[in-house]
Amino acid sequence: MAGLAELTLQDFYPFLDKAVRILFILIAAFIATKLIHKWVPKIRCRIVEMMSQHAGGPIVELEKRAETLGGIFRKTVSVLIWVIALVMALSTAGFNIGPILAGAGVVGLAVGFGAQNLVRDVISGLFILLENQIRVNDVAIINGTGGLVEEINLRTTVLRSLDGVVHIFPNGTINSLSNMTREYSYYLFDIGV
């Protein structure tokens, strides 16, 4: 019993120091993520101005592209921030992160071979974004299904058809794509007389 009574605050100092550092890392990651989520939409107007000066074209089209790219950027940076925060927190807690990172590399390689469809979807998604084939709020026909493009992610494209059904297409399986609102759009009315 005498041994327990002799423990002081200084005996707990290393544990408290690590806990405070880990808490600081997680709070910093949370704040950085919130700032990214607020910052990206605010600079959309600036991005549209820059694209208008360099590429030209209708403002509506440029705003669609800026919104699509902004969403992808926001999600990617948020995931990257949290991965870095997790690695820093594990390192601060005393874990040797070298073997963890090496193991993650080996697991990544094994998953890469097993997840060829996932890799195909991501690469197809990158090409859809880079080639500016469709954007958020475009009306498109994908593999024979028409509707409004609600989301474009690196792996999937989300389309809402006229009857309200949400269709999710893996980007690697998109065989035919028709963008009905690229540069201009029109509607044909069939009126009986």
C-alpha positions, 0 to 999 in steps of 0.5 A, a space after each residue: 500500500 505504501 508504494 501506491 501512496 508514493 505515486 505523484 503527478 509526475 509519475 503520470 506526466 508522460 501519459 498525460 503528455 501523450 494524451 494531450 498531444 494526441 488530443 491536440 492532433 485530433 482537434 487540429 485534424 477536425 478543425 482543418 477538415 471543417 476549414 476545408 469544407 468551408 473554404 472550398 465552396 467560398 473560392 468557387 467563384 474565384 475558380 470560375 473567374 480563372 477558368 473563364 479567363 483561361 478556357 472561356 465558355 458559358 459561366 453555367 458550364 464553368 460553375 458545374 465543373 467547379 462544383 464537381 471538382 470542388 467536391 472531389 477535392 474536398 473529399 480527397 483532402 479530408 481523407 488525407 488529413 485524417 490519415 495523416 492525423 491517425 499516423 501521427 496519433 499512433 506515433 505519438 502513442 508510442 507505436 512504431 509506425 514503420 512496420 504499420 506503413 510497410 504492412 499497409 503497403 503489402 496489404 495495398 498491393 494484395 488488395 490492388 490485385 484483388 480489387 481490379 474493378 475498384 482500380 478500374 472504376 477510379 481510373 475511369 472516374 479520373 478520366 471522366 473528370 479530366 475530360 470534362 465529360 459530365 458534371 454535377 447538375 448535367 442531364 445525361 444518359 448513362 448506359 441507357 438510363 437518363 436523369 440528372 447527375 447528382 454526384 460524381 465521385 472517383 468510383 461512382 456516378 450518381 444519377 436521378 431519373 425523371 421518376 425519382 429513382 437514384 441510379 449509381 453507376 460504377 465509373 468502370 462500367 459506363 459503356 455509353 454516356 450522352 451529355 444532354 446539357 453540354 454547352 446548350 440544352 433544349 426541350 421538344 414539346 409534342 403538342 397535339 392540335 
